[in-house]
Structure formats: structure tokens, C-alpha cells
Amino acid sequence: MLIKFFKKFTSLKKEREELLAKAKAEAQTITFKAQEDARKIATGAIEVEKRLAHREEQIEEKDNQVIREKQSVQDLKNNVESIKKDLEIKKDQMLQKLEKISALTKDQAKDLLLRGWEDKLKGEVAKKIKAAEEEVKLTADDKAKQILVDAIRYGAIDYVSEYTLSVINLPNEDYKGRIIGKEGRNIRAFEIATGVDVDLEEEKVIKLSSFDAIRREVARMSLERLIKDGRIQPERIEEIVKKTREEVDKIIFKAGEELAHSVSVYNLPTELTQLLGRFKYRYSYGQNMIAHTLEETRIGVALAHELHLDVNLVKLGCLFHDIGKVVTDKEGSHIDLGVEVLKKNRFPQKVIDCVASHHEDVPFTSLEAVVVYIADAVSGGRPGARHEDFGEYLKRIKTIEDIAKTKKGVKEAYALQAGRELRVIVKPDEITDDEALVTAEKIREELEQKFEVFPGQIKVTVIRETRAEATTKI
């Protein structure tokens, strides 16, 4: 037992000595490494101190150099000031000597010199001014013509005049009998529903005539659909005509939108877009209103660019200058109606002034208004653009219809056959048969008073039609 303990003690002692020796060796290694690191750090610090000292020397040298340069500049400035003072003194001395010699002060000498040059140059300046005036007179007209020609060139568009007739080709002659109907009821219903005059005289051709292009277009589309559909009867005619009118309204809106977009005008109120679209079926002395408006706007914009005016103002003035011509629910000149429409839609006063003065009814308020007037005159006045007789014809036909529409109980009035027949549709619940006869006589008398001279006679036909309708629940 004692021996085992002794052996174990000896083993632990030996192990302790080995650990001590190992720890001493590691401590010595760490000490050597720490000393080496300290030596390196000290060496690095010495190098940094040397570099800092050298840098400070360089900075100090540069500071000294800057100070020397500043001093040099100051010396130069002092020298310049000294030289300037010397020059001023010498200048004053010379002026004093000159005044003594000439017996004139400095201001007197200056005035004398300027007067001499003025007298010398007066004749030459007058010649230059006269030559410039002559050049302006010679070139002004040519320049104005060139600007106007360029504007017209920009506004030139393809143009085809349309009048009051639409032609429909039939597959065969048998269709005419179906269109006429039993005892003429189909053709009568068609003419009443559309307000156009139907001509069946030519073979395989039907001609639709009306001074109102919208009515004529509704009639043309409706008749083509009826022929294609095959069911030609009064009820079907009224149904097709109603649907066609709705479609034509969409076509009109689309045309107005395209017109506005073609001149880069966007986001207009729906009412104005619809009115602009009516230009598609409106003619002014034979000139289509869309063609005229587009042409005039392009001319006006080109002129505005050349003259450096407000292009947007001219563009809007040209686009809306004739908007009053398609306002049909109010009385008045197209200028007054156009101004009212623009005021209603809160357009700027400058645009309204352009519309108000485009026929010189009121004085021009701006150069832009003058350009709108010129562009309108150029577009409407060029050869072949308009036909005066046609414009007067439209006014006469519209007057005939308006006379009938003023009478009590009148629902619609259509002037047919170039104004030689006036077909008046009255409301059966407001007008009796006897009153219909009286209405016809009143219209005849007023037409005779209105038109003292008229090519031919005007036949007045008053139509009073009563219908009874009932619909089953099944």
C-alpha cells in the first residue's frame, strides 16, 4: 500500500516538473515575441515621426512661398497704383496746357468735336435711312406674300365638294316595288321618317335628295340596311331609321374627335366634340365644314409660327370660329351662337374674341384675332372653295322649314324637291283634321309673304297620323 502511494507521488512530481518546464518554455517564447513586437513598433513610430517632421518642413516651406508671392503681388499693385497716379497727373497737366492754348475748357472741346462729326455724318446717316426705307418697301410685300404662300401650302388638303344628292345602286329593278310598297305606304313612311325626297325614275338607282346632309346620310344608311334585310314595311322602316340616327350620332362624335385631334386639341367637352362632328355633314357655300376648318386651322397655325404669336390661341380660334353654324336649337347669327357656346364652356376671353371678330363684326382685340380672320378668308376665298348660289339655296330651304316649325302643334317639317314641297308632320293629340287644314293655309300665306319671288310653287302638305298600339304580356 505504501509502495503504491510512493509510486503515485513520484509520478505526480515528475508530471509537475514537466508542466513547469513546459510553462517556462512557453513564457520565454511569449517574452521573446513581445520584445520583438515592441521593437518593431518602436521602429515604426520612429519612421512615422521622421515622415511627420519632413511633412511639416514641406508645409512650412510652402507657407513661406505663399507669403513671398503675396508680397510680390502687393508690390506689383503698389507699382500700378503709382503709375496710374503719375498718368493722371500728366493727363491733367496736358489738358491744362491744351485749354490755355485753345482757350476752351474740356467740355467745350468735347462738344465742338462731337458737333463736327455730327455735321459730317448727318448727310450720310440720312442716305442710309432713306435706303433702308426703300429696301423695306420693296421687300415687305414680297415677305408678306411668302409667309402667306407658305401658310397656304401647309394648309392645303384634299377637297371634294358635295351637294344635296345621295345615290344608291339596287341589285335589280324588283326592289323598287318593295320599297314603294302597297299603295305607296313604304315609300311614304320612309320619306316621313327621314325627311328626304326619294327619286325612283332611273333604272336600278334610287336618288335621295335633301339639303340637310345628316338627314340624307341617315336615309342612305337606313335604305341600304332595309334592302339588305329584305323586310321593308312601315314598322321596320321606323325601327331602322331610329337605330341609324343613333349610329350617325356616334359617327358625328367620332368625326369631331378626329378633327380636334388632327390639329392637336384634346380633352374637349362632349358637347363641343359633338358640335365639331356635325361639320362632317355641314356645308358653307358648298365647302365642307371639316375640310374648311382643318384647312383654316393649318393656315392660321403656320401664320402664327411665322409671326411668333400665340399658336394655341390661334389654333382654338380657328377650330371654333364657325361652331355657331351647327347650333340648330337657337336663333341668331352663327357668330353670336358661337360666342355663347364658348362662354358656356368657359373658354378664355381671348379665344372668344377671336370668334367674335372673325367677320369683323367687332374690332380686333389682338394680332391672333387678325390671323384667325385672315386664315378664314384665305380658306373660303380661294378659287373653287365655295359656291355662292349653293349657300343661298341652303338658307332659303332652312327658312322654309323654320316657317312651318313656328306653328303650333308642328312636330317636324321637311323641305323636299329643292324647296318646292314642304311636308309638315303635326302632333295628332294637339291638332285636329280641321286645324291641320288651317295650319296648311297659314304656312302657305306666310311663305307667300316671305318669298315674293320664288322659282316655281311651294306645295304644303300637312300630315296628321293617328296610331293605336297595344302589346301582349306574353
Secondary structure as the mmCIF struct_conf table of DSSP 4:
data_model
#
loop_
_struct_conf.conf_type_id
_struct_conf.id
_struct_conf.beg_label_comp_id
_struct_conf.beg_label_asym_id
_struct_conf.beg_label_seq_id
_struct_conf.end_label_comp_id
_struct_conf.end_label_asym_id
_struct_conf.end_label_seq_id
HELX_RH_AL_P HELX_RH_AL_P1 LEU A 2 SER A 102
HELX_RH_AL_P HELX_RH_AL_P2 LYS A 106 GLY A 155
BEND BEND1 THR A 164 THR A 164
STRN STRN1 LEU A 165 ASN A 169
BEND BEND2 PRO A 171 ASN A 172
TURN_TY1_P TURN_TY1_P1 GLU A 173 GLU A 173
HELX_RH_AL_P HELX_RH_AL_P3 ASP A 174 ILE A 180
HELX_RH_3T_P HELX_RH_3T_P1 LYS A 182 GLY A 184
HELX_RH_AL_P HELX_RH_AL_P4 ARG A 185 THR A 194
STRN STRN2 ASP A 197 ASP A 199
BEND BEND3 GLU A 202 GLU A 202
TURN_TY1_P TURN_TY1_P2 GLU A 203 LYS A 204
STRN STRN3 VAL A 205 SER A 209
BEND BEND4 PHE A 211 PHE A 211
HELX_RH_AL_P HELX_RH_AL_P5 ALA A 213 ASP A 229
BEND BEND5 GLN A 233 GLN A 233
HELX_RH_AL_P HELX_RH_AL_P6 PRO A 234 SER A 262
TURN_TY1_P TURN_TY1_P3 VAL A 263 SER A 264
HELX_RH_AL_P HELX_RH_AL_P7 THR A 270 GLY A 277
HELX_RH_3T_P HELX_RH_3T_P2 ARG A 278 TYR A 281
STRN STRN4 TYR A 283 SER A 284
TURN_TY1_P TURN_TY1_P4 TYR A 285 GLY A 286
STRN STRN5 GLN A 287 ASN A 288
HELX_RH_AL_P HELX_RH_AL_P8 MET A 289 LEU A 307
TURN_TY1_P TURN_TY1_P5 HIS A 308 HIS A 308
HELX_RH_AL_P HELX_RH_AL_P9 VAL A 311 PHE A 320
TURN_TY1_P TURN_TY1_P6 HIS A 321 ASP A 322
HELX_RH_3T_P HELX_RH_3T_P3 ILE A 323 VAL A 326
BEND BEND6 ASP A 329 LYS A 330
BEND BEND7 GLY A 332 GLY A 332
HELX_RH_AL_P HELX_RH_AL_P10 HIS A 334 LYS A 344
TURN_TY1_P TURN_TY1_P7 ASN A 345 ARG A 346
HELX_RH_AL_P HELX_RH_AL_P11 GLN A 349 ALA A 356
TURN_TY1_P TURN_TY1_P8 SER A 357 HIS A 359
BEND BEND8 GLU A 360 VAL A 362
BEND BEND9 SER A 366 SER A 366
HELX_RH_AL_P HELX_RH_AL_P12 LEU A 367 GLY A 381
BEND BEND10 ARG A 382 ARG A 382
TURN_TY1_P TURN_TY1_P9 PRO A 383 GLY A 384
BEND BEND11 ALA A 385 ALA A 385
HELX_RH_AL_P HELX_RH_AL_P13 GLU A 388 LYS A 405
TURN_TY1_P TURN_TY1_P10 THR A 406 THR A 406
BEND BEND12 LYS A 407 LYS A 407
TURN_TY1_P TURN_TY1_P11 LYS A 408 GLY A 409
STRN STRN6 VAL A 410 LEU A 416
HELX_RH_3T_P HELX_RH_3T_P4 GLN A 417 GLY A 419
TURN_TY1_P TURN_TY1_P12 ARG A 420 ARG A 420
STRN STRN7 GLU A 421 VAL A 426
TURN_TY1_P TURN_TY1_P13 PRO A 428 GLU A 430
HELX_RH_AL_P HELX_RH_AL_P14 ASP A 433 LYS A 450
BEND BEND13 GLU A 452 VAL A 453
BEND BEND14 PRO A 455 GLY A 456
STRN STRN8 LYS A 459 ILE A 463
#
